[in-house]
Amino acid sequence: MKCAIPIFKVYFPECQALFAFDNALNHSAFSPDALIAKHINLNPGEKQPKMRKTYFDKGIPQDMIFSLDYHIPELCEQPKGLK
């Protein structure tokens, strides 16, 4: 954008430009562990990505994956659900 306007003014000094940019691809460019609500299942485990840790107000951590010492062995290192 910093280059486009000066170049346009040199080549078309008597004209006014309207620049439109399509950033639709940027909205789907997330890291594999991004916290995206539509990718989280209601129940734990199942087919969903393993998302990174997040933080509540005042820096309280919230893990999105069950820890290795979780009391239900089948869920250890599995993604948590919304419930």
C-alpha positions, 0 to 999 in steps of 0.5 A: 500500500505504501508503494501503490499510492505514490506510483498511482499518483505519478501515472494518473495525477488527475485521477482518484483511486479506490483500492480494494483488497481481498483478505479472505485467505488470511482468515483461514491462516491459523496455526495447527494448535490455534484456539478455534471454538468451531473445532472443539467437540462437546465431549473430550477426546474424539476427532479434534485438534490438540489446542494450545494452553490459554489464559483466563483473566489475571493470567489463570492458565487453562489447559486444552489437553488432559494432563498425563496424570489425569485420573481417567487413563483413556483421556490422558493427553487427549483434547478436552471438550466444551463440557 
